[in-house]
Amino acid sequence: MMPVLLLASMAFISPQTDLTQRLESYLSTFRSQYAPEKVYVQTDKPYYAPGQAVWLKGYVVDAATLRPSAKSQVLYVDLLNASNQPVHQLILKAENGKAAGDMLLPDSLPAGTYTLAAYTQWMRNFGDGTFFTKTLQVLGPSDNTATAKTTSATEKIDFQFFPEGGDMVQGLKNRIAFKATGTAGKGVAVSGSVFDDQGQKLLDFSDLHLGMGAFELQPEAGRNYIARVKTSDGKSVEYVLPKAKTTGYLLRVDETTGNNLEISIAGNVNQQEPLVLTGISQDALKYSQAVSLQPGQTYRQQVPKSEFSTGIVRFNLSRANGEPLAERLVFVDHQDDLNINLTTNKSTFEGRELVTLQLEAKDKNGQPVATDFSLAITDDELVKQSKNSLGIKSYLLLTSDLKGYVEQPGYYFENDNPQRKQALQYLLMTQGWRRFSWQAATSGSFPSIQYPAEQDLTIKGKLVTKKDKPVANGEALLYLQGQHQAFITTETNRQGEFSFRGFDFTGDVDMVVQGTDARGRRKHLQVVMEEDSFIPKVATSNPFQAEALLPDARQDFLQASRQQQFASSNFNQAYTLRGILLPEVDIKGEKDVYVPFTLHREADVVIKGKDLTVAPSGNILESLQGRVAGVQIYRSGQNQFRARIRGQQTPPLYLVDGVPVSEGTLSMLSQFDINRVEILKDAASAAIYGGRASGGVIAIFTDHGGEEETEVEPGTYIIVHQAKGYNKVREFYSPRYEEPGEGSNEPDLRTTIYWNPSVKTDANGKATVTFYTADRSTTYRAIAEGVSDEGKPGSGTLTFQVSSKKLNP
């Protein structure tokens, strides 16, 4: 889309400056080649008891368009304690930008505040600050961490000033935003006055919402200013305002009313100079205007909000050479997110009664939307949601592009009234952008890419000498038990690194990895597997405040957690290579694979080379004729022989120094170079070689400088590596009471009544789910969240009543 350029009341296309051309080129490359991602995670509850399961759904989207990301298909979710140490780590498969999972909390997990962090490897290129984080509280009988008050008489207030655009300028009327927070990081209600350095009171101010507000001040040359701030507890503290610049420009944007953004630029520079005003939305240059400002004049412009997509717009004022002068973030909301409506077949239900819930999704124009949603239904008396808590819309559209903790983010999307819009303006004036810097965009400096986007699971390692020097241009071989085509090879790079891509499996799988150098040697080499020990360094966001959860309710919640039973299953699956690789991965054929090692420990028969008779044909197989009970050798052509082990339906696997070879290759071996022959007669003893050895194994070893082959223990050039696959996704257990007697003897005290990570709407935008109520008389709250393929997030909430005769605590 071409930028829309407006001047006064006349619309025209301004000639592109070198700066706008550079910006457009940079942003185009940034979107196509770098394309940052965002992740959002819905959990079934905001707090848990030890032993409960955290049910979750992750959404991986393109950061600019919010469409499901095609870049990453592996999602990492870590649960970190207060010391930033992992308690639980998940690897989840993301399909079409969506991944479901669960974490079973240990019974011994201490009560306290934990942080859920979710990210992709690609997101690591842009810093831990881009990761999704969410606070989860673990409650215990003696836990009182969540009941702390947000303010106290001794609390220190952090009071900061944020001049609009970035700087105060002398002689100009500046709008200055402020933010007051307490030690817990939450906004503190304040009021105060601004005084000059002669003690003269200039103005009064007070916050509008959560400690944020703004006032206007025209600083004079040579004067200093202070603010005397009063808190609700009567304390008064002085704060020094930032120094005003002698000369400069002010950028002011008013976005709270009407369909236009009201932009004004003022300066006190004595000479006219060319300036450029730009507006960036969805990582694209949507607005650009050359500005020529006369001394003493104010430039004013109206820009239609329709030129920008819903979300944050970044306005920058700069000189023509790209030197930044002022920056301002605004939020444009066309209210074009998904409309999700939840309904039940009744308004009130009895205990253990079947509930039919329908979800209907529509776009802004009322057209049905077919996508899938995550749905959590909880006991609203025992599972208290924070006021205006984080949701998929507030995160993807707002807080993910702001620095620091945003308190009550849902408030800014709660309703369409002037106070909410004004509060959102103050929020954007105090917390800023982070995906890329203006200086990087104007200079063409891109992020350093260290972590490739993952489309699948990758097994990585390094081949080094015993002196820890990398082995370049060597070969790494991976072997898996039980696979008909059991070997994969890859070369090492200059740093000795190798990787096997294309894996798709669940749980832990044992793999044998072996390395050789470029000349086929393997002595004095070591295979070192890469273990991903990355732990995100995230700032703990503000914990859930459970003061609304009274002690009796807390006790009921903990009692319910002890009663609740979760379905579980263990998977002890024997994997095959085809079963854990994606279809497009090429598995090397028998003739293509170089495997210079032996995996078996003991052979059924071992014949030394010196004990073999000389074969007239020169074929080593003829030398074995009549030497091994149960092994039949017969002629198949001139100097060609075949072997068949009695009781086997297929030919044996032939190995020469560990290399799988064809039967015909054996005729080219000099029998005088044979050191020994080892024979594995049945499938059981040959199982280590996989399905290719179902007919047994005939392994031939040649002399190496007259030395006999020595067996190498794992840990040097051949190791057994336990590869970590995707975490198994359990199915949420929801009892079905239509079966007689099921669950009738135990009280049903579920706090999460129903969880479904994938409620799919049809072409009519509708989906239906059913579940049974539990035994408490209470209110149920249903929360559905999702994002469409067009990048439109949405959520829906419904509450309904349960009146149970079975149990009424």
Backbone hydrogen bonds, N-H to C=O, Kabsch-Sander energy under -0.5 kcal/mol:
donor,donor_aa,acceptor,acceptor_aa,energy
4,V,286,K,-1.6
5,L,3,P,-0.6
6,L,4,V,-0.5
7,L,10,M,-1.8
8,A,300,R,-0.5
10,M,7,L,-2.4
11,A,9,S,-0.5
12,F,5,L,-1.7
14,S,12,F,-0.7
21,Q,17,T,-2.1
22,R,18,D,-2.2
23,L,19,L,-2.6
24,E,20,T,-2.8
25,S,21,Q,-2.2
26,Y,22,R,-2.6
27,L,23,L,-3.0
28,S,24,E,-2.2
29,T,25,S,-2.1
30,F,26,Y,-2.8
31,R,27,L,-2.7
32,S,28,S,-2.0
33,Q,29,T,-3.0
34,Y,29,T,-0.7
34,Y,30,F,-1.2
35,A,30,F,-3.2
38,K,61,V,-2.7
40,Y,59,Y,-2.1
42,Q,57,K,-2.5
44,D,55,W,-1.7
48,Y,137,Q,-2.8
51,G,106,P,-0.6
52,Q,49,A,-2.1
54,V,103,M,-3.4
55,W,53,A,-0.8
56,L,101,G,-2.4
57,K,42,Q,-2.1
58,G,99,A,-3.8
59,Y,40,Y,-3.1
60,V,97,G,-2.8
61,V,38,K,-2.7
61,V,59,Y,-0.6
62,D,67,R,-2.9
63,A,36,P,-2.8
66,L,62,D,-2.3
69,S,60,V,-2.3
73,Q,454,E,-3.6
74,V,454,E,-0.5
75,L,92,L,-2.8
76,Y,119,Y,-2.8
77,V,90,L,-1.8
78,D,117,A,-3.2
79,L,88,H,-3.1
80,L,78,D,-0.6
80,L,115,T,-3.0
81,N,85,Q,-2.6
84,N,81,N,-2.1
87,V,79,L,-3.8
88,H,79,L,-1.3
90,L,77,V,-2.9
92,L,75,L,-3.2
94,A,73,Q,-2.2
94,A,92,L,-0.6
95,E,93,K,-0.6
95,E,98,K,-2.7
98,K,95,E,-1.0
99,A,58,G,-2.3
101,G,56,L,-2.1
103,M,54,V,-2.0
105,L,52,Q,-2.8
105,L,103,M,-0.8
109,L,106,P,-1.5
112,G,138,V,-2.2
114,Y,136,L,-2.9
115,T,80,L,-2.6
116,L,134,K,-3.7
117,A,78,D,-3.0
117,A,115,T,-0.6
118,A,132,F,-2.3
119,Y,76,Y,-2.3
124,R,120,T,-0.8
124,R,121,Q,-0.9
125,N,122,W,-1.4
126,F,123,M,-1.7
127,G,124,R,-1.1
130,T,127,G,-1.9
131,F,128,D,-1.7
132,F,118,A,-2.0
134,K,116,L,-1.8
136,L,114,Y,-3.0
137,Q,46,P,-1.6
138,V,112,G,-2.9
139,L,48,Y,-3.2
139,L,137,Q,-0.6
143,D,140,G,-1.5
147,T,144,N,-1.1
148,A,145,T,-0.8
155,E,152,S,-1.4
158,D,181,T,-3.3
159,F,157,I,-0.7
160,Q,158,D,-0.5
160,Q,179,K,-2.3
162,F,177,A,-3.2
164,E,175,R,-3.0
165,G,327,E,-0.5
166,G,163,P,-1.8
170,Q,245,K,-2.9
171,G,219,P,-3.1
172,L,169,V,-1.4
174,N,172,L,-0.8
174,N,217,L,-2.8
176,I,174,N,-0.6
176,I,215,F,-3.3
177,A,162,F,-2.3
177,A,175,R,-0.5
178,F,213,G,-2.4
179,K,160,Q,-1.9
180,A,211,G,-1.7
181,T,158,D,-2.3
182,G,186,K,-2.8
184,A,150,T,-0.5
185,G,182,G,-2.0
188,V,180,A,-2.2
191,S,230,K,-2.1
192,G,205,F,-2.8
193,S,228,R,-1.8
194,V,203,L,-2.4
195,F,226,I,-2.9
196,D,200,Q,-2.1
197,D,224,N,-1.1
199,G,196,D,-2.0
202,L,194,V,-3.3
203,L,194,V,-1.1
205,F,192,G,-2.8
207,D,190,V,-2.1
208,L,212,M,-3.1
209,H,212,M,-1.6
212,M,209,H,-1.9
213,G,178,F,-1.5
215,F,176,I,-2.0
217,L,174,N,-2.6
223,R,220,E,-1.6
226,I,195,F,-2.5
227,A,239,Y,-3.2
228,R,193,S,-2.7
229,V,227,A,-0.7
229,V,237,V,-3.4
230,K,191,S,-4.1
231,T,235,K,-1.9
232,S,189,A,-0.8
234,G,231,T,-2.1
237,V,229,V,-2.5
239,Y,227,A,-2.5
241,L,225,Y,-2.3
245,K,168,M,-3.4
250,L,266,A,-3.3
252,R,250,L,-0.5
252,R,264,S,-2.8
254,D,262,E,-2.6
255,E,253,V,-0.6
261,L,303,V,-3.1
262,E,254,D,-2.6
262,E,260,N,-0.6
263,I,261,L,-0.8
263,I,301,Q,-3.1
264,S,252,R,-2.6
265,I,299,Y,-2.6
266,A,250,L,-1.9
267,G,297,Q,-0.6
268,N,248,G,-1.7
275,L,291,V,-2.7
276,V,318,S,-2.8
277,L,289,Q,-3.1
278,T,276,V,-0.5
278,T,316,N,-2.4
279,G,287,Y,-2.6
280,I,314,R,-2.4
281,S,284,A,-2.3
284,A,281,S,-1.2
286,K,279,G,-2.0
286,K,284,A,-1.0
287,Y,279,G,-1.6
289,Q,277,L,-2.5
291,V,275,L,-2.9
293,L,273,E,-0.7
293,L,291,V,-0.6
294,Q,292,S,-0.6
296,G,267,G,-0.6
297,Q,294,Q,-2.3
299,Y,265,I,-2.8
301,Q,263,I,-2.8
303,V,261,L,-2.1
303,V,301,Q,-0.5
305,K,259,N,-2.8
307,E,304,P,-1.5
308,F,305,K,-1.9
311,G,332,V,-2.8
313,V,330,V,-3.0
314,R,280,I,-2.6
315,F,313,V,-0.6
315,F,328,R,-2.9
316,N,278,T,-2.2
317,L,326,A,-2.9
318,S,276,V,-2.2
319,R,323,E,-2.3
320,A,274,P,-1.2
322,G,319,R,-2.3
325,L,317,L,-3.0
326,A,317,L,-1.8
327,E,165,G,-1.8
328,R,315,F,-2.4
330,V,313,V,-2.4
332,V,311,G,-2.7
333,D,331,F,-0.5
334,H,332,V,-0.5
338,L,793,P,-1.8
339,N,362,K,-3.1
340,I,338,L,-0.7
340,I,795,S,-0.6
341,N,339,N,-0.5
341,N,360,E,-2.7
343,T,358,Q,-2.1
345,N,356,T,-1.6
349,F,801,Q,-2.2
351,G,803,S,-0.6
352,R,774,A,-1.0
353,E,350,E,-1.2
355,V,771,F,-3.5
357,L,355,V,-0.6
357,L,769,V,-2.8
358,Q,343,T,-3.0
359,L,767,A,-3.0
360,E,341,N,-2.2
361,A,765,G,-2.9
362,K,339,N,-2.2
363,D,367,Q,-2.5
366,G,363,D,-2.0
369,V,361,A,-1.9
371,T,369,V,-0.7
373,F,759,V,-2.1
374,S,785,E,-2.6
375,L,756,N,-2.6
376,A,783,I,-2.4
377,I,754,Y,-2.6
378,T,781,R,-2.2
379,D,751,T,-2.4
380,D,378,T,-0.8
380,D,779,T,-3.0
381,E,779,T,-0.5
382,L,379,D,-0.6
383,V,379,D,-2.6
384,K,382,L,-0.7
385,Q,383,V,-0.5
389,S,386,S,-1.3
395,Y,391,G,-2.3
396,L,392,I,-2.2
397,L,393,K,-2.3
398,L,394,S,-1.0
399,T,394,S,-2.4
400,S,395,Y,-2.3
401,D,398,L,-1.9
402,L,399,T,-1.5
403,K,432,G,-0.6
407,E,405,Y,-0.6
410,G,388,N,-2.3
411,Y,388,N,-0.5
411,Y,408,Q,-1.6
412,Y,409,P,-1.1
413,F,410,G,-1.5
414,E,411,Y,-1.4
415,N,411,Y,-0.6
417,N,415,N,-1.2
421,K,417,N,-1.9
422,Q,418,P,-2.5
423,A,419,Q,-2.6
424,L,420,R,-2.2
425,Q,421,K,-1.9
426,Y,422,Q,-2.0
427,L,423,A,-2.1
428,L,424,L,-2.2
429,M,425,Q,-1.5
430,T,426,Y,-0.8
430,T,427,L,-0.8
431,Q,427,L,-1.6
441,A,437,S,-1.9
442,T,438,W,-2.5
443,S,439,Q,-1.8
444,G,440,A,-1.0
445,S,440,A,-2.3
446,F,444,G,-0.6
449,I,447,P,-0.6
450,Q,448,S,-0.7
455,Q,453,A,-0.6
457,L,503,F,-2.4
459,I,500,F,-2.7
460,K,458,T,-0.6
461,G,498,F,-2.1
462,K,528,V,-2.4
463,L,496,G,-3.0
464,V,462,K,-0.6
464,V,526,Q,-2.4
465,T,469,K,-2.6
466,K,524,H,-1.6
468,D,465,T,-2.1
471,V,463,L,-2.8
472,A,470,P,-0.8
473,N,492,T,-1.1
474,G,471,V,-0.8
475,E,516,T,-2.9
476,A,490,T,-3.1
477,L,514,Q,-3.2
478,L,488,I,-3.2
479,Y,512,V,-2.9
480,L,486,A,-1.4
482,G,687,A,-0.7
483,Q,480,L,-0.8
486,A,484,H,-0.7
488,I,478,L,-2.0
490,T,476,A,-2.1
492,T,474,G,-1.8
493,N,497,E,-2.1
496,G,493,N,-2.0
498,F,461,G,-2.3
500,F,459,I,-2.9
501,R,499,S,-0.5
503,F,457,L,-2.1
504,D,580,I,-5.0
507,G,726,Y,-2.5
509,V,723,A,-2.3
511,M,721,H,-3.1
512,V,479,Y,-2.5
513,V,511,M,-0.5
513,V,719,I,-2.5
514,Q,477,L,-2.5
515,G,717,Y,-2.1
516,T,475,E,-2.4
517,D,521,R,-2.8
520,G,517,D,-2.0
525,L,522,R,-1.2
526,Q,464,V,-3.2
527,V,716,T,-2.8
528,V,462,K,-3.0
528,V,526,Q,-0.6
529,M,527,V,-0.6
530,E,460,K,-2.3
531,E,529,M,-0.7
532,D,530,E,-0.6
533,S,531,E,-1.1
538,V,536,P,-0.9
546,A,146,A,-0.9
546,A,544,F,-0.8
549,L,546,A,-1.4
550,L,548,A,-1.2
554,R,550,L,-2.9
555,Q,551,P,-2.5
556,D,552,D,-2.3
557,F,553,A,-2.5
558,L,554,R,-2.4
559,Q,555,Q,-2.5
560,A,556,D,-2.6
561,S,557,F,-2.1
562,R,558,L,-1.4
563,Q,559,Q,-1.4
564,Q,560,A,-2.2
572,N,570,N,-0.7
573,Q,571,F,-0.6
575,Y,573,Q,-0.8
580,I,576,T,-0.8
580,I,577,L,-1.0
581,L,577,L,-0.7
582,L,502,G,-3.7
585,V,582,L,-1.8
587,I,585,V,-0.5
588,K,487,F,-0.6
588,K,586,D,-0.5
592,D,589,G,-0.8
593,V,589,G,-0.8
593,V,590,E,-0.6
595,V,593,V,-0.6
597,F,595,V,-2.3
604,D,679,I,-1.4
605,V,679,I,-1.7
607,I,677,V,-2.7
609,G,675,N,-2.8
611,D,608,K,-1.3
612,L,609,G,-1.3
613,T,623,S,-0.5
618,G,615,A,-1.0
620,I,618,G,-0.5
620,I,666,L,-0.6
622,E,619,N,-1.1
623,S,619,N,-0.9
624,L,620,I,-0.7
624,L,621,L,-0.9
625,Q,622,E,-1.1
627,R,624,L,-2.3
628,V,624,L,-0.7
631,V,628,V,-1.9
632,Q,630,G,-0.6
632,Q,644,R,-2.9
634,Y,642,R,-2.3
636,S,640,Q,-2.4
637,G,640,Q,-1.3
640,Q,637,G,-1.7
642,R,634,Y,-2.9
644,R,632,Q,-2.3
646,R,630,G,-3.6
646,R,644,R,-0.5
648,Q,645,I,-2.2
653,L,696,G,-2.8
654,Y,661,V,-0.5
655,L,698,I,-2.1
656,V,659,V,-2.3
657,D,655,L,-0.5
657,D,700,I,-3.1
659,V,656,V,-2.0
661,V,654,Y,-2.0
665,T,662,S,-0.7
666,L,662,S,-0.6
666,L,663,E,-1.1
667,S,664,G,-1.1
668,M,665,T,-1.8
669,L,666,L,-1.4
671,Q,669,L,-0.6
673,D,670,S,-2.1
674,I,671,Q,-0.7
675,N,701,F,-3.4
676,R,701,F,-1.6
677,V,607,I,-2.4
678,E,699,A,-3.2
679,I,605,V,-2.7
680,L,697,V,-2.6
681,K,679,I,-0.6
686,A,682,D,-1.6
687,A,684,A,-1.0
689,Y,686,A,-2.2
690,G,687,A,-2.1
692,R,483,Q,-0.8
693,A,690,G,-1.7
694,S,691,G,-1.6
696,G,693,A,-2.2
697,V,680,L,-2.5
698,I,653,L,-2.6
699,A,678,E,-3.2
699,A,697,V,-0.5
700,I,655,L,-3.4
700,I,698,I,-0.5
701,F,676,R,-2.6
703,D,673,D,-2.4
704,H,707,E,-1.1
707,E,704,H,-1.6
715,G,718,I,-1.3
716,T,713,E,-0.9
716,T,718,I,-0.7
719,I,513,V,-2.7
721,H,511,M,-3.8
721,H,719,I,-0.6
723,A,509,V,-3.1
723,A,721,H,-0.9
725,G,507,G,-2.2
725,G,723,A,-0.6
726,Y,505,F,-2.7
727,N,91,I,-3.1
730,R,728,K,-0.7
734,S,732,F,-0.6
737,Y,735,P,-0.6
739,E,736,R,-1.0
742,E,739,E,-1.7
744,S,741,G,-1.5
746,E,743,G,-0.6
749,L,747,P,-0.9
753,I,377,I,-2.1
753,I,751,T,-0.8
754,Y,377,I,-1.7
756,N,375,L,-2.3
759,V,373,F,-3.2
760,K,758,S,-0.8
761,T,371,T,-3.1
761,T,759,V,-0.5
762,D,766,K,-2.3
765,G,762,D,-2.4
767,A,359,L,-2.1
769,V,357,L,-2.6
771,F,355,V,-1.7
773,T,353,E,-1.9
775,D,748,D,-2.5
778,T,776,R,-0.8
778,T,802,V,-1.2
780,Y,800,F,-3.2
781,R,378,T,-2.5
782,A,798,L,-3.4
783,I,376,A,-2.8
784,A,796,G,-2.7
785,E,374,S,-2.2
786,G,794,G,-1.9
788,S,792,K,-2.0
791,G,788,S,-1.9
794,G,786,G,-2.2
796,G,784,A,-2.3
798,L,782,A,-2.0
800,F,780,Y,-1.8
801,Q,347,S,-1.9
802,V,778,T,-2.7
803,S,349,F,-3.2
804,S,802,V,-0.6
807,L,775,D,-0.7
